[in-house]
Amino acid sequence: MQLKIQCMQDSYEKLLKILPLLRKDPSLLTEAEQLVQQLDEFYQSSEWLDLYERSEEFNIDTKGNYSVLSEDAIWNVLSEFDRLKSLL
């Protein structure tokens, strides 16, 4: 489970890096959409809620970002993606 959470955390970090570049480089849209889909599926799953409730059990390298097991991190990045996509 630790590995899956870290994988989602790494995807979250990649998306955070891509979002500011989208307006200047729309070719990143496909990669961003793939990351969004992956994170959205994870966030909408019942598994995420269970992991959220047990988040203190996991040691996740967030690299200074919010944890994907925090209450709003994924929601916020997905909302920002939708906002930016509407501007393209």
N, CA, C and O atoms as a printed pandas DataFrame, in Angstrom:
     atom_number atom_name residue_name chain_id  residue_number  x_coord  y_coord  z_coord
0              1         N          MET        A               1    0.825   -1.184    0.000
1              2        CA          MET        A               1    0.000    0.000    0.000
2              3         C          MET        A               1    0.873    1.253    0.000
3              4         O          MET        A               1    0.563    2.236   -0.674
4              5         N          GLN        A               2    1.951    1.209    0.752
5              6        CA          GLN        A               2    2.892    2.341    0.820
6              7         C          GLN        A               2    3.358    2.729   -0.588
7              8         O          GLN        A               2    3.442    3.913   -0.913
8              9         N          LEU        A               3    3.659    1.733   -1.414
9             10        CA          LEU        A               3    4.152    1.992   -2.767
10            11         C          LEU        A               3    3.084    2.677   -3.624
11            12         O          LEU        A               3    3.391    3.600   -4.378
12            13         N          LYS        A               4    1.840    2.229   -3.509
13            14        CA          LYS        A               4    0.756    2.843   -4.274
14            15         C          LYS        A               4    0.566    4.306   -3.872
15            16         O          LYS        A               4    0.407    5.174   -4.730
16            17         N          ILE        A               5    0.582    4.570   -2.589
17            18        CA          ILE        A               5    0.420    5.947   -2.120
18            19         C          ILE        A               5    1.561    6.814   -2.642
19            20         O          ILE        A               5    1.333    7.934   -3.098
20            21         N          GLN        A               6    2.789    6.298   -2.578
21            22        CA          GLN        A               6    3.932    7.074   -3.062
22            23         C          GLN        A               6    3.820    7.317   -4.561
23            24         O          GLN        A               6    4.191    8.387   -5.043
24            25         N          CYS        A               7    3.317    6.343   -5.298
25            26        CA          CYS        A               7    3.111    6.504   -6.741
26            27         C          CYS        A               7    2.115    7.632   -7.011
27            28         O          CYS        A               7    2.334    8.454   -7.901
28            29         N          MET        A               8    1.037    7.674   -6.257
29            30        CA          MET        A               8    0.041    8.737   -6.406
30            31         C          MET        A               8    0.638   10.086   -6.008
31            32         O          MET        A               8    0.351   11.109   -6.630
32            33         N          GLN        A               9    1.466   10.077   -4.971
33            34        CA          GLN        A               9    2.132   11.306   -4.532
34            35         C          GLN        A               9    3.052   11.819   -5.636
35            36         O          GLN        A               9    3.103   13.021   -5.900
36            37         N          ASP        A              10    3.775   10.913   -6.275
37            38        CA          ASP        A              10    4.676   11.305   -7.364
38            39         C          ASP        A              10    3.893   11.855   -8.552
39            40         O          ASP        A              10    4.329   12.812   -9.191
40            41         N          SER        A              11    2.744   11.259   -8.849
41            42        CA          SER        A              11    1.887   11.759   -9.932
42            43         C          SER        A              11    1.358   13.146   -9.597
43            44         O          SER        A              11    1.292   14.023  -10.459
44            45         N          TYR        A              12    0.987   13.331   -8.357
45            46        CA          TYR        A              12    0.520   14.642   -7.882
46            47         C          TYR        A              12    1.617   15.689   -8.083
47            48         O          TYR        A              12    1.356   16.791   -8.566
48            49         N          GLU        A              13    2.834   15.336   -7.710
49            50        CA          GLU        A              13    3.958   16.263   -7.860
50            51         C          GLU        A              13    4.190   16.604   -9.331
51            52         O          GLU        A              13    4.423   17.766   -9.667
52            53         N          LYS        A              14    4.129   15.599  -10.214
53            54        CA          LYS        A              14    4.308   15.854  -11.646
54            55         C          LYS        A              14    3.241   16.821  -12.156
55            56         O          LYS        A              14    3.534   17.751  -12.907
56            57         N          LEU        A              15    2.002   16.583  -11.735
57            58        CA          LEU        A              15    0.920   17.453  -12.183
58            59         C          LEU        A              15    1.117   18.879  -11.672
59            60         O          LEU        A              15    0.860   19.840  -12.397
60            61         N          LEU        A              16    1.565   19.016  -10.442
61            62        CA          LEU        A              16    1.840   20.361   -9.908
62            63         C          LEU        A              16    2.886   21.095  -10.741
63            64         O          LEU        A              16    2.807   22.312  -10.909
64            65         N          LYS        A              17    3.858   20.361  -11.257
65            66        CA          LYS        A              17    4.904   20.977  -12.071
66            67         C          LYS        A              17    4.407   21.331  -13.468
67            68         O          LYS        A              17    4.841   22.324  -14.053
68            69         N          ILE        A              18    3.497   20.519  -14.002
69            70        CA          ILE        A              18    2.991   20.728  -15.363
70            71         C          ILE        A              18    1.995   21.877  -15.426
71            72         O          ILE        A              18    2.004   22.646  -16.387
72            73         N          LEU        A              19    1.141   22.008  -14.422
73            74        CA          LEU        A              19    0.052   22.986  -14.486
74            75         C          LEU        A              19    0.500   24.407  -14.844
75            76         O          LEU        A              19   -0.126   25.035  -15.699
76            77         N          PRO        A              20    1.553   24.933  -14.227
77            78        CA          PRO        A              20    1.947   26.307  -14.572
78            79         C          PRO        A              20    2.475   26.441  -16.009
79            80         O          PRO        A              20    2.562   27.546  -16.544
80            81         N          LEU        A              21    2.823   25.316  -16.617
81            82        CA          LEU        A              21    3.400   25.346  -17.962
82            83         C          LEU        A              21    2.355   25.149  -19.061
83            84         O          LEU        A              21    2.649   25.372  -20.235
84            85         N          LEU        A              22    1.155   24.740  -18.699
85            86        CA          LEU        A              22    0.132   24.384  -19.684
86            87         C          LEU        A              22   -0.218   25.511  -20.648
87            88         O          LEU        A              22   -0.356   25.273  -21.847
88            89         N          ARG        A              23   -0.359   26.700  -20.157
89            90        CA          ARG        A              23   -0.756   27.814  -21.037
90            91         C          ARG        A              23    0.320   28.131  -22.070
91            92         O          ARG        A              23    0.008   28.535  -23.191
92            93         N          LYS        A              24    1.566   27.952  -21.703
93            94        CA          LYS        A              24    2.662   28.221  -22.638
94            95         C          LYS        A              24    2.962   27.027  -23.531
95            96         O          LYS        A              24    3.457   27.184  -24.647
96            97         N          ASP        A              25    2.659   25.834  -23.034
97            98        CA          ASP        A              25    2.972   24.616  -23.787
98            99         C          ASP        A              25    1.790   23.644  -23.744
99           100         O          ASP        A              25    1.790   22.704  -22.949
100          101         N          PRO        A              26    0.789   23.865  -24.593
101          102        CA          PRO        A              26   -0.401   22.995  -24.602
102          103         C          PRO        A              26   -0.099   21.540  -24.964
103          104         O          PRO        A              26   -0.953   20.670  -24.787
104          105         N          SER        A              27    1.107   21.267  -25.469
105          106        CA          SER        A              27    1.453   19.882  -25.783
106          107         C          SER        A              27    1.536   19.026  -24.515
107          108         O          SER        A              27    1.547   17.798  -24.599
108          109         N          LEU        A              28    1.595   19.660  -23.352
109          110        CA          LEU        A              28    1.629   18.934  -22.077
110          111         C          LEU        A              28    0.235   18.496  -21.632
111          112         O          LEU        A              28    0.094   17.803  -20.625
112          113         N          LEU        A              29   -0.786   18.894  -22.372
113          114        CA          LEU        A              29   -2.161   18.603  -21.970
114          115         C          LEU        A              29   -2.429   17.110  -21.852
115          116         O          LEU        A              29   -3.071   16.676  -20.895
116          117         N          THR        A              30   -1.956   16.324  -22.792
117          118        CA          THR        A              30   -2.204   14.877  -22.753
118          119         C          THR        A              30   -1.605   14.247  -21.500
119          120         O          THR        A              30   -2.252   13.440  -20.833
120          121         N          GLU        A              31   -0.380   14.616  -21.187
121          122        CA          GLU        A              31    0.258   14.084  -19.976
122          123         C          GLU        A              31   -0.500   14.525  -18.734
123          124         O          GLU        A              31   -0.712   13.735  -17.814
124          125         N          ALA        A              32   -0.906   15.779  -18.711
125          126        CA          ALA        A              32   -1.667   16.299  -17.572
126          127         C          ALA        A              32   -2.990   15.549  -17.433
127          128         O          ALA        A              32   -3.384   15.196  -16.321
128          129         N          GLU        A              33   -3.670   15.306  -18.533
129          130        CA          GLU        A              33   -4.950   14.588  -18.486
130          131         C          GLU        A              33   -4.786   13.171  -17.943
131          132         O          GLU        A              33   -5.639   12.685  -17.201
132          133         N          GLN        A              34   -3.700   12.514  -18.310
133          134        CA          GLN        A              34   -3.436   11.166  -17.790
134          135         C          GLN        A              34   -3.210   11.194  -16.287
135          136         O          GLN        A              34   -3.718   10.335  -15.565
136          137         N          LEU        A              35   -2.461   12.163  -15.816
137          138        CA          LEU        A              35   -2.221   12.295  -14.381
138          139         C          LEU        A              35   -3.511   12.633  -13.646
139          140         O          LEU        A              35   -3.772   12.104  -12.566
140          141         N          VAL        A              36   -4.311   13.505  -14.226
141          142        CA          VAL        A              36   -5.599   13.875  -13.631
142          143         C          VAL        A              36   -6.493   12.656  -13.505
143          144         O          VAL        A              36   -7.112   12.442  -12.462
144          145         N          GLN        A              37   -6.566   11.859  -14.555
145          146        CA          GLN        A              37   -7.407   10.656  -14.512
146          147         C          GLN        A              37   -6.940    9.707  -13.410
147          148         O          GLN        A              37   -7.750    9.181  -12.647
148          149         N          GLN        A              38   -5.651    9.499  -13.338
149          150        CA          GLN        A              38   -5.079    8.609  -12.324
150          151         C          GLN        A              38   -5.391    9.117  -10.913
151          152         O          GLN        A              38   -5.826    8.348  -10.056
152          153         N          LEU        A              39   -5.173   10.383  -10.680
153          154        CA          LEU        A              39   -5.422   10.951   -9.355
154          155         C          LEU        A              39   -6.908   10.990   -9.024
155          156         O          LEU        A              39   -7.295   10.742   -7.882
156          157         N          ASP        A              40   -7.733   11.297  -10.003
157          158        CA          ASP        A              40   -9.175   11.344   -9.779
158          159         C          ASP        A              40   -9.722    9.966   -9.419
159          160         O          ASP        A              40  -10.539    9.843   -8.506
160          161         N          GLU        A              41   -9.284    8.945  -10.119
161          162        CA          GLU        A              41   -9.727    7.579   -9.809
162          163         C          GLU        A              41   -9.324    7.186   -8.392
163          164         O          GLU        A              41  -10.106    6.580   -7.660
164          165         N          PHE        A              42   -8.112    7.533   -8.019
165          166        CA          PHE        A              42   -7.630    7.243   -6.677
166          167         C          PHE        A              42   -8.462    7.993   -5.630
167          168         O          PHE        A              42   -8.895    7.414   -4.634
168          169         N          TYR        A              43   -8.674    9.277   -5.871
169          170        CA          TYR        A              43   -9.387   10.125   -4.919
170          171         C          TYR        A              43  -10.853    9.720   -4.769
171          172         O          TYR        A              43  -11.408    9.823   -3.675
172          173         N          GLN        A              44  -11.474    9.270   -5.830
173          174        CA          GLN        A              44  -12.887    8.890   -5.797
174          175         C          GLN        A              44  -13.117    7.484   -5.250
175          176         O          GLN        A              44  -14.259    7.093   -5.007
176          177         N          SER        A              45  -12.056    6.733   -5.059
177          178        CA          SER        A              45  -12.193    5.350   -4.607
178          179         C          SER        A              45  -12.451    5.268   -3.098
179          180         O          SER        A              45  -12.054    6.147   -2.333
180          181         N          SER        A              46  -13.115    4.207   -2.700
181          182        CA          SER        A              46  -13.329    3.975   -1.268
182          183         C          SER        A              46  -11.992    3.696   -0.578
183          184         O          SER        A              46  -11.844    3.912    0.625
184          185         N          GLU        A              47  -11.047    3.223   -1.340
185          186        CA          GLU        A              47   -9.709    2.958   -0.809
186          187         C          GLU        A              47   -9.074    4.246   -0.271
187          188         O          GLU        A              47   -8.438    4.232    0.782
188          189         N          TRP        A              48   -9.248    5.367   -1.003
189          190        CA          TRP        A              48   -8.657    6.630   -0.560
190          191         C          TRP        A              48   -9.190    7.013    0.816
191          192         O          TRP        A              48   -8.426    7.434    1.684
192          193         N          LEU        A              49  -10.484    6.869    1.016
193          194        CA          LEU        A              49  -11.077    7.233    2.306
194          195         C          LEU        A              49  -10.480    6.404    3.439
195          196         O          LEU        A              49  -10.184    6.930    4.512
196          197         N          ASP        A              50  -10.306    5.120    3.199
197          198        CA          ASP        A              50   -9.685    4.254    4.207
198          199         C          ASP        A              50   -8.249    4.703    4.479
199          200         O          ASP        A              50   -7.829    4.780    5.634
200          201         N          LEU        A              51   -7.502    4.996    3.425
201          202        CA          LEU        A              51   -6.116    5.440    3.586
202          203         C          LEU        A              51   -6.050    6.794    4.285
203          204         O          LEU        A              51   -5.169    7.029    5.112
204          205         N          TYR        A              52   -6.975    7.674    3.955
205          206        CA          TYR        A              52   -7.055    8.987    4.600
206          207         C          TYR        A              52   -7.228    8.825    6.113
207          208         O          TYR        A              52   -6.573    9.506    6.902
208          209         N          GLU        A              53   -8.111    7.923    6.495
209          210        CA          GLU        A              53   -8.372    7.700    7.922
210          211         C          GLU        A              53   -7.176    7.077    8.634
211          212         O          GLU        A              53   -7.047    7.193    9.852
212          213         N          ARG        A              54   -6.303    6.415    7.876
213          214        CA          ARG        A              54   -5.117    5.764    8.446
214          215         C          ARG        A              54   -3.828    6.480    8.036
215          216         O          ARG        A              54   -2.748    5.897    8.139
216          217         N          SER        A              55   -3.917    7.700    7.586
217          218        CA          SER        A              55   -2.776    8.387    6.983
218          219         C          SER        A              55   -1.536    8.454    7.876
219          220         O          SER        A              55   -0.414    8.494    7.371
220          221         N          GLU        A              56   -1.726    8.468    9.184
221          222        CA          GLU        A              56   -0.572    8.537   10.080
222          223         C          GLU        A              56    0.283    7.271   10.040
223          224         O          GLU        A              56    1.419    7.277   10.515
224          225         N          GLU        A              57   -0.253    6.189    9.480
225          226        CA          GLU        A              57    0.491    4.929    9.403
226          227         C          GLU        A              57    1.528    4.930    8.286
227          228         O          GLU        A              57    2.409    4.070    8.262
228          229         N          PHE        A              58    1.434    5.878    7.364
229          230        CA          PHE        A              58    2.273    5.843    6.170
230          231         C          PHE        A              58    3.315    6.947    6.204
231          232         O          PHE        A              58    3.063    8.057    6.673
232          233         N          ASN        A              59    4.487    6.612    5.697
233          234        CA          ASN        A              59    5.580    7.567    5.588
234          235         C          ASN        A              59    5.730    7.904    4.104
235          236         O          ASN        A              59    6.298    7.128    3.336
236          237         N          ILE        A              60    5.217    9.065    3.712
237          238        CA          ILE        A              60    5.191    9.452    2.306
238          239         C          ILE        A              60    6.157   10.610    2.097
239          240         O          ILE        A              60    6.160   11.581    2.853
240          241         N          ASP        A              61    6.976   10.488    1.056
241          242        CA          ASP        A              61    7.879   11.576    0.705
242          243         C          ASP        A              61    7.091   12.568   -0.142
243          244         O          ASP        A              61    6.870   12.339   -1.332
244          245         N          THR        A              62    6.674   13.656    0.466
245          246        CA          THR        A              62    5.857   14.657   -0.230
246          247         C          THR        A              62    6.693   15.701   -0.951
247          248         O          THR        A              62    6.157   16.507   -1.711
248          249         N          LYS        A              63    7.988   15.694   -0.724
249          250        CA          LYS        A              63    8.905   16.666   -1.331
250          251         C          LYS        A              63    8.423   18.098   -1.105
251          252         O          LYS        A              63    8.553   18.957   -1.977
252          253         N          GLY        A              64    7.870   18.333    0.068
253          254        CA          GLY        A              64    7.443   19.673    0.438
254          255         C          GLY        A              64    6.042   20.056   -0.026
255          256         O          GLY        A              64    5.587   21.168    0.238
256          257         N          ASN        A              65    5.358   19.149   -0.711
257          258        CA          ASN        A              65    3.993   19.410   -1.170
258          259         C          ASN        A              65    3.002   18.828   -0.170
259          260         O          ASN        A              65    3.384   18.126    0.767
260          261         N          TYR        A              66    1.730   19.129   -0.383
261          262        CA          TYR        A              66    0.705   18.493    0.434
262          263         C          TYR        A              66    0.684   17.000    0.136
263          264         O          TYR        A              66    1.083   16.568   -0.946
264          265         N          SER        A              67    0.226   16.233    1.082
265          266        CA          SER        A              67    0.089   14.789    0.899
266          267         C          SER        A              67   -1.177   14.487    0.112
267          268         O          SER        A              67   -2.188   15.171    0.270
268          269         N          VAL        A              68   -1.124   13.458   -0.743
269          270        CA          VAL        A              68   -2.322   13.027   -1.466
270          271         C          VAL        A              68   -3.345   12.434   -0.506
271          272         O          VAL        A              68   -4.482   12.167   -0.896
272          273         N          LEU        A              69   -2.955   12.230    0.730
273          274        CA          LEU        A              69   -3.895   11.748    1.740
274          275         C          LEU        A              69   -4.440   12.893    2.590
275          276         O          LEU        A              69   -5.176   12.662    3.549
276          277         N          SER        A              70   -4.081   14.124    2.241
277          278        CA          SER        A              70   -4.686   15.250    2.936
278          279         C          SER        A              70   -6.074   15.474    2.350
279          280         O          SER        A              70   -6.391   14.992    1.263
280          281         N          GLU        A              71   -6.880   16.201    3.078
281          282        CA          GLU        A              71   -8.282   16.312    2.708
282          283         C          GLU        A              71   -8.529   16.979    1.358
283          284         O          GLU        A              71   -9.414   16.549    0.619
284          285         N          ASP        A              72   -7.777   18.007    1.024
285          286        CA          ASP        A              72   -8.102   18.780   -0.172
286          287         C          ASP        A              72   -7.025   18.817   -1.250
287          288         O          ASP        A              72   -7.243   19.455   -2.280
288          289         N          ALA        A              73   -5.891   18.178   -1.074
289          290        CA          ALA        A              73   -4.786   18.317   -2.030
290          291         C          ALA        A              73   -5.191   17.901   -3.442
291          292         O          ALA        A              73   -5.012   18.668   -4.388
292          293         N          ILE        A              74   -5.725   16.716   -3.587
293          294        CA          ILE        A              74   -6.101   16.239   -4.925
294          295         C          ILE        A              74   -7.254   17.069   -5.472
295          296         O          ILE        A              74   -7.242   17.449   -6.643
296          297         N          TRP        A              75   -8.239   17.350   -4.645
297          298        CA          TRP        A              75   -9.383   18.148   -5.098
298          299         C          TRP        A              75   -8.912   19.494   -5.662
299          300         O          TRP        A              75   -9.372   19.926   -6.719
300          301         N          ASN        A              76   -8.011   20.136   -4.962
301          302        CA          ASN        A              76   -7.518   21.445   -5.396
302          303         C          ASN        A              76   -6.763   21.371   -6.720
303          304         O          ASN        A              76   -6.959   22.219   -7.591
304          305         N          VAL        A              77   -5.912   20.375   -6.878
305          306        CA          VAL        A              77   -5.132   20.274   -8.117
306          307         C          VAL        A              77   -6.045   19.904   -9.291
307          308         O          VAL        A              77   -5.814   20.360  -10.411
308          309         N          LEU        A              78   -7.064   19.096   -9.058
309          310        CA          LEU        A              78   -8.009   18.751  -10.124
310          311         C          LEU        A              78   -8.826   19.982  -10.521
311          312         O          LEU        A              78   -9.091   20.201  -11.703
312          313         N          SER        A              79   -9.215   20.766   -9.552
313          314        CA          SER        A              79   -9.958   21.997   -9.831
314          315         C          SER        A              79   -9.105   22.986  -10.615
315          316         O          SER        A              79   -9.591   23.635  -11.542
316          317         N          GLU        A              80   -7.857   23.099  -10.250
317          318        CA          GLU        A              80   -6.940   23.998  -10.961
318          319         C          GLU        A              80   -6.738   23.522  -12.402
319          320         O          GLU        A              80   -6.684   24.337  -13.324
320          321         N          PHE        A              81   -6.628   22.226  -12.593
321          322        CA          PHE        A              81   -6.505   21.696  -13.949
322          323         C          PHE        A              81   -7.730   22.064  -14.780
323          324         O          PHE        A              81   -7.593   22.528  -15.911
324          325         N          ASP        A              82   -8.912   21.863  -14.235
325          326        CA          ASP        A              82  -10.151   22.207  -14.960
326          327         C          ASP        A              82  -10.171   23.692  -15.319
327          328         O          ASP        A              82  -10.562   24.058  -16.427
328          329         N          ARG        A              83   -9.756   24.536  -14.395
329          330        CA          ARG        A              83   -9.730   25.967  -14.650
330          331         C          ARG        A              83   -8.771   26.305  -15.789
331          332         O          ARG        A              83   -9.112   27.061  -16.699
332          333         N          LEU        A              84   -7.578   25.741  -15.725
333          334        CA          LEU        A              84   -6.577   26.017  -16.760
334          335         C          LEU        A              84   -6.995   25.446  -18.111
335          336         O          LEU        A              84   -6.776   26.074  -19.147
336          337         N          LYS        A              85   -7.584   24.282  -18.104
337          338        CA          LYS        A              85   -8.008   23.646  -19.352
338          339         C          LYS        A              85   -9.074   24.506  -20.044
339          340         O          LYS        A              85   -9.108   24.590  -21.272
340          341         N          SER        A              86   -9.921   25.126  -19.270
341          342        CA          SER        A              86  -10.972   25.975  -19.851
342          343         C          SER        A              86  -10.379   27.228  -20.516
343          344         O          SER        A              86  -11.035   27.853  -21.349
344          345         N          LEU        A              87   -9.166   27.587  -20.157
345          346        CA          LEU        A              87   -8.513   28.755  -20.732
346          347         C          LEU        A              87   -7.735   28.436  -22.002
347          348         O          LEU        A              87   -7.328   29.344  -22.726
348          349         N          LEU        A              88   -7.527   27.163  -22.273
349          350        CA          LEU        A              88   -6.737   26.770  -23.454
350          351         C          LEU        A              88   -7.558   26.837  -24.718
351          352         O          LEU        A              88   -7.051   26.540  -25.800
